[in-house]
Amino acid sequence: MPACLQKAHQLLKLDEGTRIKQSNGKILTKGISAFWKTSSTPPTATAGVILTFNTDGSVNLNCSAVELGQGTKTALGQILSEKLKLEMNKIHVTMEVNTIYDPFQWKTVASSTTYLAGRAVMIAADDVIKQLKEIGAVALQSPVDDLDVAGGRVFVKDEPNHFVHVKDLATGYKYPSGHTIGQLIIGEGSKVVRHLTPLDPETGFGKSGPQWSVGVQGIVAEYNPKLCTYEVIDAVTVLDGGTIIHRQNAIGQMRGGMYLGLSWASRESFAFSETGLVENPNFRSYDVLRASEAPNYKVAFVETPAGDGPYGARGIGEYGVIGMAGALGNSLARASGAELNQLPLTPEMIWKSKGGPN
């Protein structure tokens, strides 16, 4: 958390002040919030992965993680590429999900898909590597422990020029005589979260998620004290996301989360009639943040590896949302002098909080 605060301090330029009166009568105001989050994951949450080989030595990665645009399956391909020491263009990730033949996965939720499925990928890769070394030991007439797998080859560690191609092993190794040994190599792996317990309904004690992550978010806004209106100039997120596997995807997730958080913090709300009917049931009357109103998003990461995450990765999916309302509320409270503890933070609500008639 101190490292996140320090980076946020720099991105927000807090040394220049947090409430700055401008010549146009408006106030440049800054506010931050800190968050600490885990998920509510059932103790039986699991993910499975199956790896198969093509005749050219490329690998198919099959799992039930759902790609919603967050880039998870790209990250899973990267994890497999790193583990097998194989180029990404040799990794084919199945995008669609079919529960008839895809291994079970709990859900694509709780910021845990890369964590769960990523560990399953690594376990499946270890299974594949073990099989390749076993058949490679026969083909190369070398002990299994002397072999390594990289670049689509199985080779002797201290004699890398003594090798056999993975494509010549993956469906069985054929001797020059035509005799074949081995079998089709299929890797499997699964990950179940460990040591989770339900929360005690009376005490609150228990372990509901596999990992805790911390972060800091901040807002720079320009506030008009006469009209109680404001414009968000900058939105900042600094997250301890563990090892960041795909930086641009991670930044995109944070930006999307900040947009969502700012939208419901600043304007999204339902209007109800006296009989309880929703009076703004569509996007003509349910106001959301427009693209033209989006601020300048600034994202940075602190990388403290998670001990049991794939290459130290932590969950990051929902983290961009969490602190936006708090940061915006703190920013506007500093500018207006009002205690702001309700959402959405509309000009009317700010005006009433300052003492305007209800």
N, C-alpha and C positions, 0 to 999 in steps of 0.2 A: 504493500500500500504506500509506503513512503516514496518508493521509486515512481509509482503512478502519479502521486501528488506532485512530485518534482517535475515530471514531464508535462503534466497539465498546467502547472504554474508557468512554464516556458511558453507553451502554445497559446495560452490566454493572455500572456504578457501582463501578469498581475502586478509586476513591479511598477508599471505605468499608472496604476490606480484601478479601483473597482467601481467607482462612481464619479464620472467625469462630466461636468456641466460643459455644454458646447455653446458656441456663439449663436446657433439657431434656436436656442432655448430648450433643446432636447438633452437628454441625459444618456451618455454611454455607460452602460451598467454591465457588470459581470457577476456570475454566480456559479458555484460548483456543487456537486453532490458526490458522495462516495457510496459504493455498493459492494455487497458481499453476498454471493449467491451459490447455492447448490440446487440440484434438481430433486423432485420427488419421484424417485425411480423405484419400481418394485424390486424386491430382492431376487426375483427370478428373471429380470431383464437380460436378454441374450441376443446375440447376433451370430449368424453363420455365413461362411464363405466356402465356395468350391472353385478350385482352379483346374483348368484343363489346358492341354497343349494342342497346337496345330502342327501340321507337318513341316512348317517352315521354322518352328521353334518359338513362335509367338505364343502368348499366354492369354487365355480367356478368364476374366474375373467375374464371377456370378454371385450376387448377393441380393437381399431384399431391401436394402436401403433405397429410399425413394428420393430421386433427384427433383427438387423443387426450385432449382435455380440457384441454390446455395453453393454449388460446386463440390458437394461431398464426394461424388464419384470420381471427380478429377483427383481429389486428395487421396482417395483409396488407390487409384492407379499410381500415384506418385509413391505411396508407401510401398506398394508391391515392386515398383521399379527400383526403389532404393534397396529393398530387402534382397531381391534377386540380382541386383547390379546389372539390370537390363534396361535398354533404352525405352523411353516412354512409347515410341512408335511400335514397339513390340508387345504392348499391353493393350488388350481389347476389353473394355469394361462394358458389360451388358447394361444398357440404360433402362429398358423396360423391366417391369417386375411381374412375374407370373407365379402365383403361390403353388401351382401344380408341381413345378420343378425347382423353384428357388428355395434355398435353405431359409428356415424361419428367422425372422428378426422381430424383436419386441415392437418397436415403433420408431418412426423417424421424428423424434421429439426430444425435449429435455436437454438440448445442446449436447447430445451424447452419441450421435451417429458416427462421427469420425472416431470418437473414443472407442465405442463398442466394435463397430465393423472394422475399424483400423487394426485393433488388436486381433480380431479374427483373421484378417488378411495376413498379419505377421505369423500367426500360428499355422495357417495353411501354407504359407511360403516355406516355413521350417519343415513341414511335412514333405513338400516337393523337393527341397534341397536334400533331405535325408534319402529319398528314393533315388534321386539323380546320382548322388555319391555312391550309393550301394551298387547300382548297375554300372556306373562309371568305373568303380574299383575293379570290376570284372573286365571291362573293356580295356582299361589302361594297365591292368595287372599291378595295381598299387593298393596299399591299405586305404580304407575309407578316410581315416584321420589325416592322410596326406593330401587330400583333395579339397578343392574350393570350386565354387560356382560363380561365374561372372561373365558378362558380355556374351551370353548365349553359349558358353562353353563350360565343360567340366575339365579341370586341369590339375596337374600336380603343383602344389604351392610353390616349391622351390625350383620347378622346371616348367614354367608356364607354356613353353612351346610343346610340351607333351600333353596333348589334350584330345578331347572328342567333343563334337558339337552336340548341344542339347537336342537339336532336331533329330539327331541320329540315335538318341536314347529315349526320347519321350514316348515313342510307340513300340519300344523294344529294340535292342541292339542287334544288328545283323552282321555276322562275321563275313569275310570275303567268300567263304564257302557257301554262303546262303543260309547257314544255320542261325536262328534267332533266339536270343535269350531275353529275359525280362518281360515286361508287360506295359500296358498303357498306364502312364503316370497320371494320377488324379490326386490333387491335394485337397484336404479339407481342414477347416479350422473353425472354432467357435469360441466366443468369449461370454462369460456370465459375470455380471458385477459381483464383487466380493464384499462380504461382511456388512451388507445393508440390513437394516431392521426397520420395521414400522415405527412411527413416532407414537409415543405413549400419549393418549388423548388427554390425560390429566397433567402430566409433568412436562410434556413436550420433548422429553429425552428420546434419543434414538439417532440412527444414522440413515438419513433419507436419500442421500446422493453419493456418488462415487468420489466427488472432488469438490473443493471450494475454490472459487475464483473471485478475485477482487478487481476493482477498477475505479476510475474517477471520470466524471463527465462534467462539462462546463458549457456555459452559454455567454456569448457577448451579444447584447441587444441594445437597440436605440429606442429609448422610451420618451414619449411625448407627455409631459405632466399635465398639460391642459386638457387633452382628449383621452388620456389613459390608454392610448394606443401604443403599439411597439412593433419593431421589426427585428427579427433575429438575424444577426450579421454572421456570427460564427457558432458552430456547434462542435464540441471537442469530445473525443472519447480516448482515454488511455486505459487499455485492458491488459492485465496479466493473462495472456492466452496460452501460456506454456510455449512450446516450440510451435512456431507458425509455419505450417507446411506449405500453404499457397497464399502468399502475402496479398496479392490483388483480390483473390476471392475473400479473404478475411476482411480486408478493407471494405469491400463491397457489402459484406454482411453487416458490418458496423454502420455504414452509411444508411443502409436500408432500415436498420433498427432505430437509428436516430431520427430518421424521417417519420417512422411510425410513432415513436415516443413523443416527438414534437407535435404531431398532428392531433393526437388525442389530448395532449396536455394543453394545447392552445385553443382548440375549437370544437373537437368532436364531442357531441352529446345528443341524447335523445330528448325530444320534446313530447310530453304526454298530455293528453286531454284529461278532463276531469274524470272521465270514466276509465282511464288507463290505456287508451289507444295511442300508439306511436303516431305522431303527427308529421314526422320527417322520415319517411320510410325509404327514400331513394336518394341518389347522389345529387339530385337537383336541390334538395332541401337539407340533406345531411352533409354538412360542410366538412371538407377534408383539405389538408394542405396541398396547394397546387405546386406544380414543378417550378413556376416562376417565383414562388415564395420561399423556395428551399434556400437555406443558408449555405455558407461555405463550410463544408465538412472537413474536419481535421482529425486524423486517426493515427494513433501511435500504439506500440505494444511494448510491454515488459515481458520477457520470456524466461519465466521460472518453470522448468520442465516438470510436468506431472510424473510422479514416480512410476505409475502403471499405465500411462497413456502411450499410444503408439509414437515412438521417438520423442516422447515427452509432451505430446499435444494435449491441450485441455479443450473442453467444450467452450464454444464462443457464440453459438447461434442466437440466443435471445439477449445477449448482454448489451447490445447497442440501445435497447429500448429502456432499460430499467431506470436509469438515473436522469433521463431527460426532463421529466416533469419536475423533479426536485431542483435541478440546476436552473430551469427556467423560472420556477417559483422563487428561488433564492435571489436570482438576478432582478426580477421585477419587484420583489419586496424591498430590496436594497434601494432601488430607484424611487419607488413610490412612498416608502415609509409605512406601508400597510402590511398587516399580517395576512399572508395569502396561504390559505390551507384548504382550498377547494379547487376542483377542476370542472370544466376547462377554464383556463386563465384568459377569459375574454375581457375586453375593455370595460364592459358593464360590471363584471364581477370585481375587477380592480377598483372601479369607481365606488361601488357599494362598500367594499372593504375599507376604503379611505374615509367612510362616513357619509356617503351619499345616501339619499332616501331609498328605502327598500320598496 
